[in-house]
Amino acid sequence: MLMIYGTCVALSGLGVLLRGPSGSGKSDLALRLIDGGARLVADDQIELTLDAAGRVMARAPKPLAGLLEVRGIGILPVDAVRASPVGLVVDLAADDRIERLPEVETCLLLDRPIRRVTLAPFHASTPAKVRLAAARLRAGALEPVPDLP
């Protein structure tokens, strides 16, 4: 088992792992995704394990299960799933670090490659971008679009 700092939501059948330093917008983005239909897996700390099929699974440590920090409001209970296979990592970064047309990237979690994107957390379109990326990944289509002739 590996314990990491971040937030994870279940979206389109995949766990979406949100990473970034404290105050970077992980819980805020998770709240906006949950408001749009995602379900919380874990906030603040995430336990990663491999299942029998070799998939990276995310779950909340028991004391944090079903709880989300909502800045300005407090730590609140929200609808949560017990565990989810991680399919996408979203690294949160400042606007000036976001590439317009990035290369396909992966990161290793428990020695397994996981698709990774970098997004600005507070853009109004960021939840939509995460939903699109998760849906395309689920459909096996999150690859670069070929250049047009």
N, C-alpha and C positions, 0 to 999 in steps of 0.2 A: 504494500500500500504506500502511496505517496500523498502527503498532505500539501496542498498548494493554497496560495492566497488568490482569491478572485471571486467571481460570481458565475453561476451556471443556470441557464434556463433550458427547458425542453421546447423545441420548436420544429415543426414539420417532422416529428419522429426522431430528431437528433438533439443531442446536448450541444448547446452553444456556450462555450467557455469565454467569459469576458475577463480580460486581464488588463492590469494597469496599476500604477501606484495608488496609495491612499488618496482619496479625494478626486480621482480622475474621472468619475462618472459611471462606474460599474453598476452600482445599485440603482442609480437614476435611469440608466439605459434599460436595466432589467425590469424596472417598474413600468416603463413605457412599452416594453415588449409584452409583459404580462397583461397590461391594459388592452393590448391588441390580440390576446389569445394564447400567448405562451404560458408555460407553468414553471414556477420556481423549482429548481433542483437544490441549489445551495447558494448562500450569500456569505461572503467574507472568507470562509474556509471551505475547501472542497477536498473530499477524500477520493483519490483516483485508484482504481484497481483494474485488473484484467479479468474478464469473465471467461467462461469455459471455451468460448469461440475466439478468444484473443482480442476482443474489443475493449477499448478503454472505457470504463464505466465511471460516472461521476455520481457522488451522493454527498449529502450533508452529514457532518458529525452530529450525533444524536442531540446534543444540547442546542444546536442551531437549526434543526430540521423545521421547515415551515415558517421560518422567520426571515424578514427582509428589513433592512435598515432604510427608512424613508427620511432623508435629511429634512430637518425642520419639523418633523412629526414624531418620530421615534422608531422603535423596533416593533414591527407589527406582524401578526400572523397572516399568511397568504396561502392560497391554494397551491399545493406543492406535490410533486411526484417523488417517490422514494429514490429512484435512480434513473439514469439515462445514459445511453452510449454517446460518447463525445464524438461529434463529427466536424465541428468547426471551432476554431479559436479566433476570437476577435481581440486584437491588441488595440487598446485605446491610446490615441496620440493627439498632439496638437495639430491644428489645421495645416501648418506649414510642413508637417512631416507626412502628409497624405499624398501619395502619388496618384496622378490623374488616371493613368493606365498601368497599373502595377503588373509585374510578372507573377505567375502562379508560384505561391510559396507554401511550404509546409513547415511544421515544427514537430519535434519528437516529444511524445508523452508516453512514459513507460516503454520507451524504445519502439513506439508505433508512430508512423507518420500521420499527422492530422493537418488538414487544409487550414491555412491561416490567412487572415486579411487584417489590414490596419485601417481603422476608421476614427473619425473625430466624434467623440461621444455626444456632444450637445447639439449637433446639427439636427434640425427638424426631420430631415430625411434619413437619419441613421437607423431608426428602427425598421423602416421600409427596406433599406439596404441589407440589413441583417436577415430579414424575412426572405428577401429575394435570394441571397446567397445560400441560406439553408434549404430553400425549396429547390434551387438548381443543383445543389449537392445531392439532395435526396433523389433527384431525377438523374443523377450521374452526369450533369451537364455543366459543372462549374469549371470550365476551362476557358482560356482566352478565345474571344471571337476572332476568327481569321480576318486579316486585312481585306478590305474590299478592293476589287480590281480597278 
